[in-house]
Structures are given as C-alpha cells and as structure tokens.
Amino acid sequence: MGGIASIGVPGLIIILVIVLIIFGPKKLPEIGGAVGKTFAEFKRSTKGLMDDDDEDDKDKKDKKETAETNKTESL
C-alpha cells in the first residue's frame, strides 16, 4: 500500500471535514497556525541536520586531500 502519501484529494477533504466537525470553525485557524508552525520547525530542524551532514562530508574530503598532499610532498 502507498501509505500516507497516497491519501489524495478526496481523502484530504474527508479529513478536513472531520476536523471541522470535531473542532468547529472558530478553532480551525488556530489549529492551522499550530500545524504550520510545527511544520516550519520540523523543516528548520531537518535543514540543520542536512547542513551538518554536508559540513561533515566536506571536512572528510578536505582531510583526505590534505593527507594526499602531505604524502606526495614527503616523497
């Protein structure tokens, strides 16, 4: 099965209607804002992790190049 990625538009509409019935129209903007802030924080966190990985990869590459340079200079 496709999991959560295969919900599609009809599934999203059903979920929205259920949320609207449960929380009511007055709470919906507040819930939407909270969800948006949560997604934004998640995106910032994952971007930070990806940047850290990229820096680690760059550091390893730089160390390898430095070691190769030192090796050829000592010959």
N, CA, C, O and CB atoms as a CASP TS submission, in Angstrom:
PFRMAT TS
TARGET T0000
AUTHOR 0000-0000-0000
METHOD Language model
MODEL 1
PARENT N/A
ATOM      1  N   MET     1       0.834  -1.181   0.000  1.00  0.00           N
ATOM      2  CA  MET     1       0.000   0.000   0.000  1.00  0.00           C
ATOM      3  C   MET     1       0.881   1.247   0.000  1.00  0.00           C
ATOM      4  O   MET     1       2.040   1.188   0.409  1.00  0.00           O
ATOM      5  CB  MET     1      -0.950  -0.003   1.213  1.00  0.00           C
ATOM      6  N   GLY     2       0.342   2.362  -0.451  1.00  0.00           N
ATOM      7  CA  GLY     2       1.094   3.594  -0.628  1.00  0.00           C
ATOM      8  C   GLY     2       1.345   4.380   0.644  1.00  0.00           C
ATOM      9  O   GLY     2       2.209   5.256   0.659  1.00  0.00           O
ATOM     10  N   GLY     3       0.628   4.098   1.688  1.00  0.00           N
ATOM     11  CA  GLY     3       0.839   4.830   2.940  1.00  0.00           C
ATOM     12  C   GLY     3       0.201   6.205   2.904  1.00  0.00           C
ATOM     13  O   GLY     3      -0.765   6.434   2.177  1.00  0.00           O
ATOM     14  N   ILE     4       0.742   7.110   3.686  1.00  0.00           N
ATOM     15  CA  ILE     4       0.157   8.434   3.840  1.00  0.00           C
ATOM     16  C   ILE     4       0.296   9.275   2.576  1.00  0.00           C
ATOM     17  O   ILE     4      -0.496  10.194   2.365  1.00  0.00           O
ATOM     18  CB  ILE     4       0.800   9.149   5.003  1.00  0.00           C
ATOM     19  N   ALA     5       1.279   8.983   1.735  1.00  0.00           N
ATOM     20  CA  ALA     5       1.485   9.760   0.518  1.00  0.00           C
ATOM     21  C   ALA     5       0.382   9.527  -0.505  1.00  0.00           C
ATOM     22  O   ALA     5       0.211  10.344  -1.410  1.00  0.00           O
ATOM     23  CB  ALA     5       2.825   9.422  -0.090  1.00  0.00           C
ATOM     24  N   SER     6      -0.366   8.444  -0.388  1.00  0.00           N
ATOM     25  CA  SER     6      -1.392   8.135  -1.378  1.00  0.00           C
ATOM     26  C   SER     6      -2.806   8.495  -0.911  1.00  0.00           C
ATOM     27  O   SER     6      -3.780   7.922  -1.398  1.00  0.00           O
ATOM     28  CB  SER     6      -1.334   6.670  -1.724  1.00  0.00           C
ATOM     29  N   ILE     7      -2.924   9.428   0.018  1.00  0.00           N
ATOM     30  CA  ILE     7      -4.252   9.820   0.522  1.00  0.00           C
ATOM     31  C   ILE     7      -5.056  10.457  -0.601  1.00  0.00           C
ATOM     32  O   ILE     7      -6.205  10.075  -0.821  1.00  0.00           O
ATOM     33  CB  ILE     7      -4.128  10.803   1.724  1.00  0.00           C
ATOM     34  N   GLY     8      -4.487  11.410  -1.309  1.00  0.00           N
ATOM     35  CA  GLY     8      -5.173  12.073  -2.408  1.00  0.00           C
ATOM     36  C   GLY     8      -6.109  13.167  -1.947  1.00  0.00           C
ATOM     37  O   GLY     8      -6.303  13.376  -0.749  1.00  0.00           O
ATOM     38  N   VAL     9      -6.682  13.856  -2.902  1.00  0.00           N
ATOM     39  CA  VAL     9      -7.556  14.992  -2.613  1.00  0.00           C
ATOM     40  C   VAL     9      -8.842  14.562  -1.893  1.00  0.00           C
ATOM     41  O   VAL     9      -9.219  15.204  -0.913  1.00  0.00           O
ATOM     42  CB  VAL     9      -7.906  15.720  -3.908  1.00  0.00           C
ATOM     43  N   PRO    10      -9.528  13.502  -2.340  1.00  0.00           N
ATOM     44  CA  PRO    10     -10.752  13.114  -1.607  1.00  0.00           C
ATOM     45  C   PRO    10     -10.480  12.768  -0.142  1.00  0.00           C
ATOM     46  O   PRO    10     -11.272  13.107   0.737  1.00  0.00           O
ATOM     47  CB  PRO    10     -11.410  11.919  -2.291  1.00  0.00           C
ATOM     48  N   GLY    11      -9.384  12.109   0.111  1.00  0.00           N
ATOM     49  CA  GLY    11      -9.034  11.770   1.487  1.00  0.00           C
ATOM     50  C   GLY    11      -8.758  12.998   2.324  1.00  0.00           C
ATOM     51  O   GLY    11      -9.154  13.065   3.488  1.00  0.00           O
ATOM     52  N   LEU    12      -8.072  13.982   1.730  1.00  0.00           N
ATOM     53  CA  LEU    12      -7.799  15.231   2.448  1.00  0.00           C
ATOM     54  C   LEU    12      -9.082  15.998   2.744  1.00  0.00           C
ATOM     55  O   LEU    12      -9.213  16.600   3.810  1.00  0.00           O
ATOM     56  CB  LEU    12      -6.846  16.110   1.640  1.00  0.00           C
ATOM     57  N   ILE    13     -10.015  15.980   1.821  1.00  0.00           N
ATOM     58  CA  ILE    13     -11.303  16.654   2.041  1.00  0.00           C
ATOM     59  C   ILE    13     -12.063  15.984   3.179  1.00  0.00           C
ATOM     60  O   ILE    13     -12.648  16.667   4.020  1.00  0.00           O
ATOM     61  CB  ILE    13     -12.156  16.643   0.751  1.00  0.00           C
ATOM     62  N   ILE    14     -12.060  14.670   3.211  1.00  0.00           N
ATOM     63  CA  ILE    14     -12.732  13.940   4.296  1.00  0.00           C
ATOM     64  C   ILE    14     -12.086  14.271   5.637  1.00  0.00           C
ATOM     65  O   ILE    14     -12.785  14.507   6.623  1.00  0.00           O
ATOM     66  CB  ILE    14     -12.683  12.413   4.042  1.00  0.00           C
ATOM     67  N   ILE    15     -10.754  14.289   5.677  1.00  0.00           N
ATOM     68  CA  ILE    15     -10.052  14.632   6.923  1.00  0.00           C
ATOM     69  C   ILE    15     -10.396  16.047   7.360  1.00  0.00           C
ATOM     70  O   ILE    15     -10.645  16.283   8.543  1.00  0.00           O
ATOM     71  CB  ILE    15      -8.528  14.491   6.748  1.00  0.00           C
ATOM     72  N   LEU    16     -10.414  16.996   6.422  1.00  0.00           N
ATOM     73  CA  LEU    16     -10.750  18.377   6.750  1.00  0.00           C
ATOM     74  C   LEU    16     -12.164  18.497   7.301  1.00  0.00           C
ATOM     75  O   LEU    16     -12.392  19.231   8.262  1.00  0.00           O
ATOM     76  CB  LEU    16     -10.598  19.259   5.523  1.00  0.00           C
ATOM     77  N   VAL    17     -13.106  17.791   6.711  1.00  0.00           N
ATOM     78  CA  VAL    17     -14.492  17.817   7.193  1.00  0.00           C
ATOM     79  C   VAL    17     -14.580  17.246   8.606  1.00  0.00           C
ATOM     80  O   VAL    17     -15.276  17.804   9.454  1.00  0.00           O
ATOM     81  CB  VAL    17     -15.414  17.025   6.241  1.00  0.00           C
ATOM     82  N   ILE    18     -13.887  16.149   8.866  1.00  0.00           N
ATOM     83  CA  ILE    18     -13.892  15.543  10.207  1.00  0.00           C
ATOM     84  C   ILE    18     -13.300  16.509  11.233  1.00  0.00           C
ATOM     85  O   ILE    18     -13.845  16.678  12.323  1.00  0.00           O
ATOM     86  CB  ILE    18     -13.097  14.211  10.208  1.00  0.00           C
ATOM     87  N   VAL    19     -12.178  17.140  10.874  1.00  0.00           N
ATOM     88  CA  VAL    19     -11.554  18.117  11.784  1.00  0.00           C
ATOM     89  C   VAL    19     -12.495  19.288  12.021  1.00  0.00           C
ATOM     90  O   VAL    19     -12.614  19.768  13.148  1.00  0.00           O
ATOM     91  CB  VAL    19     -10.204  18.625  11.212  1.00  0.00           C
ATOM     92  N   LEU    20     -13.160  19.749  10.979  1.00  0.00           N
ATOM     93  CA  LEU    20     -14.102  20.856  11.109  1.00  0.00           C
ATOM     94  C   LEU    20     -15.264  20.492  12.026  1.00  0.00           C
ATOM     95  O   LEU    20     -15.706  21.317  12.825  1.00  0.00           O
ATOM     96  CB  LEU    20     -14.627  21.267   9.737  1.00  0.00           C
ATOM     97  N   ILE    21     -15.755  19.275  11.916  1.00  0.00           N
ATOM     98  CA  ILE    21     -16.858  18.821  12.781  1.00  0.00           C
ATOM     99  C   ILE    21     -16.387  18.717  14.230  1.00  0.00           C
ATOM    100  O   ILE    21     -17.101  19.125  15.147  1.00  0.00           O
ATOM    101  CB  ILE    21     -17.409  17.450  12.298  1.00  0.00           C
ATOM    102  N   ILE    22     -15.187  18.172  14.438  1.00  0.00           N
ATOM    103  CA  ILE    22     -14.695  17.961  15.804  1.00  0.00           C
ATOM    104  C   ILE    22     -14.381  19.286  16.495  1.00  0.00           C
ATOM    105  O   ILE    22     -14.812  19.514  17.626  1.00  0.00           O
ATOM    106  CB  ILE    22     -13.445  17.074  15.788  1.00  0.00           C
ATOM    107  N   PHE    23     -13.629  20.165  15.819  1.00  0.00           N
ATOM    108  CA  PHE    23     -13.141  21.375  16.477  1.00  0.00           C
ATOM    109  C   PHE    23     -13.978  22.612  16.210  1.00  0.00           C
ATOM    110  O   PHE    23     -13.904  23.572  16.978  1.00  0.00           O
ATOM    111  CB  PHE    23     -11.748  21.639  16.053  1.00  0.00           C
ATOM    112  N   GLY    24     -14.762  22.623  15.164  1.00  0.00           N
ATOM    113  CA  GLY    24     -15.589  23.781  14.852  1.00  0.00           C
ATOM    114  C   GLY    24     -14.826  24.822  14.065  1.00  0.00           C
ATOM    115  O   GLY    24     -13.595  24.813  14.040  1.00  0.00           O
ATOM    116  N   PRO    25     -15.554  25.723  13.419  1.00  0.00           N
ATOM    117  CA  PRO    25     -14.911  26.712  12.552  1.00  0.00           C
ATOM    118  C   PRO    25     -14.093  27.768  13.299  1.00  0.00           C
ATOM    119  O   PRO    25     -13.188  28.368  12.719  1.00  0.00           O
ATOM    120  CB  PRO    25     -15.951  27.397  11.732  1.00  0.00           C
ATOM    121  N   LYS    26     -14.402  28.001  14.575  1.00  0.00           N
ATOM    122  CA  LYS    26     -13.662  29.020  15.324  1.00  0.00           C
ATOM    123  C   LYS    26     -12.260  28.555  15.698  1.00  0.00           C
ATOM    124  O   LYS    26     -11.340  29.370  15.765  1.00  0.00           O
ATOM    125  CB  LYS    26     -14.423  29.400  16.580  1.00  0.00           C
ATOM    126  N   LYS    27     -12.086  27.274  15.939  1.00  0.00           N
ATOM    127  CA  LYS    27     -10.789  26.738  16.338  1.00  0.00           C
ATOM    128  C   LYS    27      -9.906  26.376  15.144  1.00  0.00           C
ATOM    129  O   LYS    27      -8.696  26.212  15.299  1.00  0.00           O
ATOM    130  CB  LYS    27     -10.988  25.521  17.206  1.00  0.00           C
ATOM    131  N   LEU    28     -10.497  26.251  13.962  1.00  0.00           N
ATOM    132  CA  LEU    28      -9.764  25.789  12.791  1.00  0.00           C
ATOM    133  C   LEU    28      -8.555  26.675  12.439  1.00  0.00           C
ATOM    134  O   LEU    28      -7.488  26.126  12.165  1.00  0.00           O
ATOM    135  CB  LEU    28     -10.700  25.722  11.611  1.00  0.00           C
ATOM    136  N   PRO    29      -8.664  28.015  12.431  1.00  0.00           N
ATOM    137  CA  PRO    29      -7.480  28.838  12.133  1.00  0.00           C
ATOM    138  C   PRO    29      -6.357  28.657  13.164  1.00  0.00           C
ATOM    139  O   PRO    29      -5.176  28.655  12.816  1.00  0.00           O
ATOM    140  CB  PRO    29      -7.878  30.309  12.071  1.00  0.00           C
ATOM    141  N   GLU    30      -6.739  28.507  14.417  1.00  0.00           N
ATOM    142  CA  GLU    30      -5.748  28.300  15.479  1.00  0.00           C
ATOM    143  C   GLU    30      -5.004  26.973  15.271  1.00  0.00           C
ATOM    144  O   GLU    30      -3.783  26.906  15.417  1.00  0.00           O
ATOM    145  CB  GLU    30      -6.433  28.319  16.871  1.00  0.00           C
ATOM    146  N   ILE    31      -5.742  25.941  14.936  1.00  0.00           N
ATOM    147  CA  ILE    31      -5.144  24.626  14.690  1.00  0.00           C
ATOM    148  C   ILE    31      -4.241  24.681  13.456  1.00  0.00           C
ATOM    149  O   ILE    31      -3.146  24.118  13.453  1.00  0.00           O
ATOM    150  CB  ILE    31      -6.247  23.548  14.507  1.00  0.00           C
ATOM    151  N   GLY    32      -4.711  25.366  12.406  1.00  0.00           N
ATOM    152  CA  GLY    32      -3.910  25.517  11.195  1.00  0.00           C
ATOM    153  C   GLY    32      -2.602  26.237  11.460  1.00  0.00           C
ATOM    154  O   GLY    32      -1.557  25.850  10.937  1.00  0.00           O
ATOM    155  N   GLY    33      -2.658  27.280  12.269  1.00  0.00           N
ATOM    156  CA  GLY    33      -1.436  28.012  12.632  1.00  0.00           C
ATOM    157  C   GLY    33      -0.463  27.142  13.404  1.00  0.00           C
ATOM    158  O   GLY    33       0.743  27.178  13.160  1.00  0.00           O
ATOM    159  N   ALA    34      -0.990  26.357  14.338  1.00  0.00           N
ATOM    160  CA  ALA    34      -0.138  25.472  15.130  1.00  0.00           C
ATOM    161  C   ALA    34       0.515  24.409  14.251  1.00  0.00           C
ATOM    162  O   ALA    34       1.695  24.100  14.417  1.00  0.00           O
ATOM    163  CB  ALA    34      -0.950  24.807  16.246  1.00  0.00           C
ATOM    164  N   VAL    35      -0.251  23.851  13.320  1.00  0.00           N
ATOM    165  CA  VAL    35       0.296  22.850  12.403  1.00  0.00           C
ATOM    166  C   VAL    35       1.367  23.481  11.515  1.00  0.00           C
ATOM    167  O   VAL    35       2.418  22.882  11.283  1.00  0.00           O
ATOM    168  CB  VAL    35      -0.827  22.230  11.535  1.00  0.00           C
ATOM    169  N   GLY    36       1.100  24.686  11.023  1.00  0.00           N
ATOM    170  CA  GLY    36       2.075  25.392  10.190  1.00  0.00           C
ATOM    171  C   GLY    36       3.376  25.658  10.925  1.00  0.00           C
ATOM    172  O   GLY    36       4.458  25.463  10.373  1.00  0.00           O
ATOM    173  N   LYS    37       3.271  26.106  12.179  1.00  0.00           N
ATOM    174  CA  LYS    37       4.473  26.357  12.987  1.00  0.00           C
ATOM    175  C   LYS    37       5.237  25.064  13.237  1.00  0.00           C
ATOM    176  O   LYS    37       6.468  25.055  13.224  1.00  0.00           O
ATOM    177  CB  LYS    37       4.098  27.014  14.327  1.00  0.00           C
ATOM    178  N   THR    38       4.516  23.978  13.464  1.00  0.00           N
ATOM    179  CA  THR    38       5.154  22.687  13.684  1.00  0.00           C
ATOM    180  C   THR    38       5.920  22.236  12.444  1.00  0.00           C
ATOM    181  O   THR    38       7.058  21.777  12.545  1.00  0.00           O
ATOM    182  CB  THR    38       4.110  21.638  14.071  1.00  0.00           C
ATOM    183  N   PHE    39       5.288  22.369  11.265  1.00  0.00           N
ATOM    184  CA  PHE    39       5.964  22.004  10.025  1.00  0.00           C
ATOM    185  C   PHE    39       7.182  22.882   9.770  1.00  0.00           C
ATOM    186  O   PHE    39       8.215  22.391   9.314  1.00  0.00           O
ATOM    187  CB  PHE    39       5.001  22.101   8.852  1.00  0.00           C
ATOM    188  N   ALA    40       7.073  24.178  10.061  1.00  0.00           N
ATOM    189  CA  ALA    40       8.201  25.089   9.859  1.00  0.00           C
ATOM    190  C   ALA    40       9.375  24.707  10.765  1.00  0.00           C
ATOM    191  O   ALA    40      10.525  24.700  10.326  1.00  0.00           O
ATOM    192  CB  ALA    40       7.771  26.549  10.128  1.00  0.00           C
ATOM    193  N   GLU    41       9.085  24.393  12.014  1.00  0.00           N
ATOM    194  CA  GLU    41      10.141  23.989  12.946  1.00  0.00           C
ATOM    195  C   GLU    41      10.779  22.678  12.491  1.00  0.00           C
ATOM    196  O   GLU    41      11.999  22.524  12.556  1.00  0.00           O
ATOM    197  CB  GLU    41       9.577  23.842  14.378  1.00  0.00           C
ATOM    198  N   PHE    42       9.965  21.746  12.035  1.00  0.00           N
ATOM    199  CA  PHE    42      10.476  20.472  11.530  1.00  0.00           C
ATOM    200  C   PHE    42      11.386  20.703  10.328  1.00  0.00           C
ATOM    201  O   PHE    42      12.445  20.085  10.222  1.00  0.00           O
ATOM    202  CB  PHE    42       9.315  19.534  11.148  1.00  0.00           C
ATOM    203  N   LYS    43      10.981  21.582   9.434  1.00  0.00           N
ATOM    204  CA  LYS    43      11.777  21.886   8.252  1.00  0.00           C
ATOM    205  C   LYS    43      13.112  22.512   8.643  1.00  0.00           C
ATOM    206  O   LYS    43      14.149  22.150   8.088  1.00  0.00           O
ATOM    207  CB  LYS    43      11.006  22.821   7.315  1.00  0.00           C
ATOM    208  N   ARG    44      13.096  23.447   9.593  1.00  0.00           N
ATOM    209  CA  ARG    44      14.344  24.067  10.063  1.00  0.00           C
ATOM    210  C   ARG    44      15.272  23.028  10.683  1.00  0.00           C
ATOM    211  O   ARG    44      16.481  23.046  10.452  1.00  0.00           O
ATOM    212  CB  ARG    44      14.042  25.177  11.086  1.00  0.00           C
ATOM    213  N   SER    45      14.696  22.124  11.473  1.00  0.00           N
ATOM    214  CA  SER    45      15.497  21.097  12.130  1.00  0.00           C
ATOM    215  C   SER    45      16.131  20.151  11.120  1.00  0.00           C
ATOM    216  O   SER    45      17.316  19.833  11.222  1.00  0.00           O
ATOM    217  CB  SER    45      14.642  20.311  13.111  1.00  0.00           C
ATOM    218  N   THR    46      15.350  19.705  10.152  1.00  0.00           N
ATOM    219  CA  THR    46      15.902  18.778   9.160  1.00  0.00           C
ATOM    220  C   THR    46      16.923  19.477   8.275  1.00  0.00           C
ATOM    221  O   THR    46      17.903  18.860   7.859  1.00  0.00           O
ATOM    222  CB  THR    46      14.783  18.179   8.299  1.00  0.00           C
ATOM    223  N   LYS    47      16.707  20.762   7.979  1.00  0.00           N
ATOM    224  CA  LYS    47      17.682  21.510   7.189  1.00  0.00           C
ATOM    225  C   LYS    47      18.988  21.629   7.966  1.00  0.00           C
ATOM    226  O   LYS    47      20.069  21.510   7.390  1.00  0.00           O
ATOM    227  CB  LYS    47      17.135  22.914   6.821  1.00  0.00           C
ATOM    228  N   GLY    48      18.890  21.860   9.261  1.00  0.00           N
ATOM    229  CA  GLY    48      20.090  21.929  10.092  1.00  0.00           C
ATOM    230  C   GLY    48      20.844  20.614  10.098  1.00  0.00           C
ATOM    231  O   GLY    48      22.073  20.599  10.040  1.00  0.00           O
ATOM    232  N   LEU    49      20.124  19.522  10.167  1.00  0.00           N
ATOM    233  CA  LEU    49      20.770  18.210  10.135  1.00  0.00           C
ATOM    234  C   LEU    49      21.449  17.963   8.798  1.00  0.00           C
ATOM    235  O   LEU    49      22.568  17.452   8.750  1.00  0.00           O
ATOM    236  CB  LEU    49      19.753  17.106  10.413  1.00  0.00           C
ATOM    237  N   MET    50      20.781  18.323   7.725  1.00  0.00           N
ATOM    238  CA  MET    50      21.363  18.139   6.392  1.00  0.00           C
ATOM    239  C   MET    50      22.605  19.004   6.221  1.00  0.00           C
ATOM    240  O   MET    50      23.595  18.559   5.640  1.00  0.00           O
ATOM    241  CB  MET    50      20.332  18.474   5.301  1.00  0.00           C
ATOM    242  N   ASP    51      22.563  20.252   6.729  1.00  0.00           N
ATOM    243  CA  ASP    51      23.731  21.124   6.645  1.00  0.00           C
ATOM    244  C   ASP    51      24.899  20.547   7.440  1.00  0.00           C
ATOM    245  O   ASP    51      26.048  20.613   7.002  1.00  0.00           O
ATOM    246  CB  ASP    51      23.387  22.529   7.154  1.00  0.00           C
ATOM    247  N   ASP    52      24.600  19.979   8.614  1.00  0.00           N
ATOM    248  CA  ASP    52      25.650  19.357   9.425  1.00  0.00           C
ATOM    249  C   ASP    52      26.289  18.189   8.681  1.00  0.00           C
ATOM    250  O   ASP    52      27.509  18.030   8.703  1.00  0.00           O
ATOM    251  CB  ASP    52      25.080  18.878  10.770  1.00  0.00           C
ATOM    252  N   ASP    53      25.470  17.374   8.026  1.00  0.00           N
ATOM    253  CA  ASP    53      25.998  16.241   7.259  1.00  0.00           C
ATOM    254  C   ASP    53      26.866  16.724   6.108  1.00  0.00           C
ATOM    255  O   ASP    53      27.916  16.142   5.833  1.00  0.00           O
ATOM    256  CB  ASP    53      24.854  15.370   6.723  1.00  0.00           C
ATOM    257  N   ASP    54      26.431  17.794   5.427  1.00  0.00           N
ATOM    258  CA  ASP    54      27.205  18.335   4.318  1.00  0.00           C
ATOM    259  C   ASP    54      28.557  18.860   4.810  1.00  0.00           C
ATOM    260  O   ASP    54      29.575  18.674   4.145  1.00  0.00           O
ATOM    261  CB  ASP    54      26.420  19.454   3.612  1.00  0.00           C
ATOM    262  N   GLU    55      28.565  19.515   5.975  1.00  0.00           N
ATOM    263  CA  GLU    55      29.815  20.016   6.542  1.00  0.00           C
ATOM    264  C   GLU    55      30.740  18.864   6.918  1.00  0.00           C
ATOM    265  O   GLU    55      31.948  18.942   6.695  1.00  0.00           O
ATOM    266  CB  GLU    55      29.534  20.892   7.770  1.00  0.00           C
ATOM    267  N   ASP    56      30.181  17.795   7.487  1.00  0.00           N
ATOM    268  CA  ASP    56      30.987  16.633   7.841  1.00  0.00           C
ATOM    269  C   ASP    56      31.615  16.007   6.605  1.00  0.00           C
ATOM    270  O   ASP    56      32.788  15.636   6.621  1.00  0.00           O
ATOM    271  CB  ASP    56      30.139  15.601   8.579  1.00  0.00           C
ATOM    272  N   ASP    57      30.842  15.889   5.541  1.00  0.00           N
ATOM    273  CA  ASP    57      31.355  15.325   4.294  1.00  0.00           C
ATOM    274  C   ASP    57      32.469  16.204   3.725  1.00  0.00           C
ATOM    275  O   ASP    57      33.479  15.696   3.237  1.00  0.00           O
ATOM    276  CB  ASP    57      30.218  15.170   3.264  1.00  0.00           C
ATOM    277  N   LYS    58      32.281  17.523   3.789  1.00  0.00           N
ATOM    278  CA  LYS    58      33.285  18.446   3.286  1.00  0.00           C
ATOM    279  C   LYS    58      34.566  18.351   4.117  1.00  0.00           C
ATOM    280  O   LYS    58      35.669  18.366   3.570  1.00  0.00           O
ATOM    281  CB  LYS    58      32.745  19.883   3.296  1.00  0.00           C
ATOM    282  N   ASP    59      34.413  18.253   5.449  1.00  0.00           N
ATOM    283  CA  ASP    59      35.587  18.126   6.318  1.00  0.00           C
ATOM    284  C   ASP    59      36.360  16.854   6.009  1.00  0.00           C
ATOM    285  O   ASP    59      37.590  16.878   5.956  1.00  0.00           O
ATOM    286  CB  ASP    59      35.168  18.139   7.793  1.00  0.00           C
ATOM    287  N   LYS    60      35.662  15.746   5.806  1.00  0.00           N
ATOM    288  CA  LYS    60      36.323  14.484   5.485  1.00  0.00           C
ATOM    289  C   LYS    60      37.072  14.589   4.165  1.00  0.00           C
ATOM    290  O   LYS    60      38.191  14.093   4.035  1.00  0.00           O
ATOM    291  CB  LYS    60      35.304  13.341   5.426  1.00  0.00           C
ATOM    292  N   LYS    61      36.449  15.236   3.188  1.00  0.00           N
ATOM    293  CA  LYS    61      37.079  15.396   1.880  1.00  0.00           C
ATOM    294  C   LYS    61      38.326  16.268   2.000  1.00  0.00           C
ATOM    295  O   LYS    61      39.361  15.957   1.412  1.00  0.00           O
ATOM    296  CB  LYS    61      36.086  16.009   0.868  1.00  0.00           C
ATOM    297  N   ASP    62      38.227  17.360   2.761  1.00  0.00           N
ATOM    298  CA  ASP    62      39.376  18.244   2.949  1.00  0.00           C
ATOM    299  C   ASP    62      40.523  17.511   3.644  1.00  0.00           C
ATOM    300  O   ASP    62      41.681  17.664   3.255  1.00  0.00           O
ATOM    301  CB  ASP    62      38.970  19.481   3.763  1.00  0.00           C
ATOM    302  N   LYS    63      40.209  16.718   4.665  1.00  0.00           N
ATOM    303  CA  LYS    63      41.247  15.963   5.375  1.00  0.00           C
ATOM    304  C   LYS    63      41.916  14.961   4.454  1.00  0.00           C
ATOM    305  O   LYS    63      43.133  14.783   4.512  1.00  0.00           O
ATOM    306  CB  LYS    63      40.655  15.242   6.590  1.00  0.00           C
ATOM    307  N   LYS    64      41.143  14.308   3.609  1.00  0.00           N
ATOM    308  CA  LYS    64      41.684  13.324   2.672  1.00  0.00           C
ATOM    309  C   LYS    64      42.609  14.013   1.672  1.00  0.00           C
ATOM    310  O   LYS    64      43.691  13.505   1.379  1.00  0.00           O
ATOM    311  CB  LYS    64      40.542  12.582   1.932  1.00  0.00           C
ATOM    312  N   GLU    65      42.192  15.163   1.148  1.00  0.00           N
ATOM    313  CA  GLU    65      43.030  15.895   0.199  1.00  0.00           C
ATOM    314  C   GLU    65      44.315  16.378   0.863  1.00  0.00           C
ATOM    315  O   GLU    65      45.383  16.337   0.251  1.00  0.00           O
ATOM    316  CB  GLU    65      42.261  17.086  -0.387  1.00  0.00           C
ATOM    317  N   THR    66      44.222  16.833   2.105  1.00  0.00           N
ATOM    318  CA  THR    66      45.401  17.288   2.839  1.00  0.00           C
ATOM    319  C   THR    66      46.362  16.132   3.068  1.00  0.00           C
ATOM    320  O   THR    66      47.573  16.291   2.917  1.00  0.00           O
ATOM    321  CB  THR    66      44.996  17.920   4.181  1.00  0.00           C
ATOM    322  N   ALA    67      45.828  14.965   3.433  1.00  0.00           N
ATOM    323  CA  ALA    67      46.667  13.792   3.655  1.00  0.00           C
ATOM    324  C   ALA    67      47.358  13.374   2.360  1.00  0.00           C
ATOM    325  O   ALA    67      48.535  13.015   2.382  1.00  0.00           O
ATOM    326  CB  ALA    67      45.830  12.630   4.213  1.00  0.00           C
ATOM    327  N   GLU    68      46.651  13.414   1.240  1.00  0.00           N
ATOM    328  CA  GLU    68      47.242  13.050  -0.044  1.00  0.00           C
ATOM    329  C   GLU    68      48.326  14.042  -0.437  1.00  0.00           C
ATOM    330  O   GLU    68      49.360  13.650  -0.977  1.00  0.00           O
ATOM    331  CB  GLU    68      46.166  12.981  -1.133  1.00  0.00           C
ATOM    332  N   THR    69      48.096  15.327  -0.171  1.00  0.00           N
ATOM    333  CA  THR    69      49.080  16.351  -0.487  1.00  0.00           C
ATOM    334  C   THR    69      50.336  16.157   0.355  1.00  0.00           C
ATOM    335  O   THR    69      51.455  16.238  -0.152  1.00  0.00           O
ATOM    336  CB  THR    69      48.494  17.752  -0.261  1.00  0.00           C
ATOM    337  N   ASN    70      50.138  15.898   1.655  1.00  0.00           N
ATOM    338  CA  ASN    70      51.281  15.674   2.543  1.00  0.00           C
ATOM    339  C   ASN    70      52.069  14.434   2.126  1.00  0.00           C
ATOM    340  O   ASN    70      53.296  14.416   2.220  1.00  0.00           O
ATOM    341  CB  ASN    70      50.808  15.533   3.997  1.00  0.00           C
ATOM    342  N   LYS    71      51.386  13.427   1.680  1.00  0.00           N
ATOM    343  CA  LYS    71      52.032  12.185   1.255  1.00  0.00           C
ATOM    344  C   LYS    71      52.893  12.414   0.023  1.00  0.00           C
ATOM    345  O   LYS    71      54.014  11.910  -0.050  1.00  0.00           O
ATOM    346  CB  LYS    71      50.986  11.105   0.973  1.00  0.00           C
ATOM    347  N   THR    72      52.380  13.174  -0.957  1.00  0.00           N
ATOM    348  CA  THR    72      53.143  13.422  -2.163  1.00  0.00           C
ATOM    349  C   THR    72      54.294  14.370  -1.902  1.00  0.00           C
ATOM    350  O   THR    72      55.325  14.269  -2.568  1.00  0.00           O
ATOM    351  CB  THR    72      52.249  13.975  -3.244  1.00  0.00           C
ATOM    352  N   GLU    73      54.157  15.298  -0.947  1.00  0.00           N
ATOM    353  CA  GLU    73      55.246  16.216  -0.602  1.00  0.00           C
ATOM    354  C   GLU    73      56.388  15.505   0.098  1.00  0.00           C
ATOM    355  O   GLU    73      57.547  15.889  -0.057  1.00  0.00           O
ATOM    356  CB  GLU    73      54.730  17.336   0.276  1.00  0.00           C
ATOM    357  N   SER    74      56.073  14.474   0.865  1.00  0.00           N
ATOM    358  CA  SER    74      57.121  13.764   1.610  1.00  0.00           C
ATOM    359  C   SER    74      57.939  12.838   0.711  1.00  0.00           C
ATOM    360  O   SER    74      59.009  12.380   1.111  1.00  0.00           O
ATOM    361  CB  SER    74      56.500  12.958   2.745  1.00  0.00           C
ATOM    362  N   LEU    75      57.455  12.563  -0.477  1.00  0.00           N
ATOM    363  CA  LEU    75      58.191  11.701  -1.406  1.00  0.00           C
ATOM    364  C   LEU    75      59.221  12.509  -2.069  1.00  0.00           C
ATOM    365  O   LEU    75      59.970  11.994  -2.900  1.00  0.00           O
ATOM    366  CB  LEU    75      57.282  11.047  -2.438  1.00  0.00           C
TER
END
